[in-house]
């Protein structure tokens, strides 16, 4: 599996630790924010990760910023992306299982062990294994197709 990842300038140390963790688990990693500066703009990096996911260059994306919210908002502007701001292992499982999320975002105020658990849960969760979830996500995708 290939994972696209990016952070804003404040999340670099978290991103680097996540990259190392993913590589130890034998995942390929695409760093979409290899250079960060204090004046960088997180939407630029969110768009790069999401474009990699939409183009199938990566299977999933991970975004890191102070709150996880800004990256998630930017990500969800990319057609074909369903990004969830994840705060727990349960969130990580449910956003994949119920919503077919293909990108997760998190804030860098969390403990790194908790972040690793959320990433593991996100990667290993079943994607929409229930017809009602597929039906709901299809409605979102159809709306996006017709109105975005």
PyMOL commands that set and color helices and strands:
alter all, ss='L'
color gray80, all
select helices_A, chain A and resi 9-24+42-54+69-75+89-97+112-124+131-147
alter helices_A, ss='H'
color red, helices_A
select strands_A, chain A and resi 2-7+28-31+60-65+83-85+103-107
alter strands_A, ss='S'
color yellow, strands_A
deselect
rebuild
show_as cartoon
